[in-house]
Amino acid sequence: MTTRTRTLHRVNEKDGAPRPHRRTAVSVGVLLIVCTAASILSVAPLGSLLDRPVDLARLAASDNRVVLAALIEFVAAATGSGIAIALYPVLRPYGRALALGAAAARTVGGVLVLVGTLALLALLSLAQGSTSPGPTDGAATEASVRVLLAVRDWEANFLLSLPFLLGAALYYCVMYRATVVPRWLSAWGLVGVGLSLVATLSAGFTQDFGFTTSSTALNAPIALQEMVLAFWLIAKGFNAQPGPQAPSAS
């Protein structure tokens, strides 16, 4: 057994968690909570500003609310990517390729969040330009608004979910194999990812981007699971005696 592996199995007498990864467990738990909270709260400052048809004068006058929403979306992007990145050193001994793939997929997801945020800020600038003195091309402005809103819709309701769900599936696979958390919790995550993927694909093919009863029901299991996982990691950390390492990590 290598020195690194012996260190991994050294147990903290107070809580039974592996000493080197106790802080990582808490960090991942906090990231999960902050990411979920930011994803939910990001829509609050906007309210009905983006309801169709968009009132550009009202949007232009609400610049502080738009910038606040953009900042919250940035937090969601950073914490969403940070979850898999923080998990990487813990999961790497049990599946380096899967752990690295999870970090890469969630990072791509974070970039897509920022694409939607950029579309929101561009929409604000367009609204401010349309209400400033001087001639404006109403048809061009309306077309630009539609394009930017479409970018937001497709990013938030379809494209964003794909890398985030892929990343979650990859790190739950490693968690299940390594038993760094109870297997029922990892299995719950995998089932939740599958159900959420069904909702995402349905939204993409039907282009129904509203909060429907079916989409809410399909996305609820993974949302609840991530909160349970977050509080589990904060309270108990990773298992003190995880499963065997992958052969490639020896």
Secondary structure, DSSP 8 states (H G I E B T S, - for coil): --HHHHHHT-B-TTT-SBGGGHHHHHHHHHHHHHHHHHHHHTTTTTTTTTSSS--HHHHHHTHHHHHHHHHHHHHHHHHHHHHHHHHHHHHGGG-HHHHHHHHHHHHHHHHHHHHHHHHHHHHHHHHHHHTSSS---HHHHHHHHHHHHHHHHHIIIIITHHHHHHHHHHHHHHHHHHTSS-HHHHHHHHHHHHHHHHHHHHHHHH---S--HHHHHHHHHHHHHHHHHHHHHHHH-S-SS-----GGG-
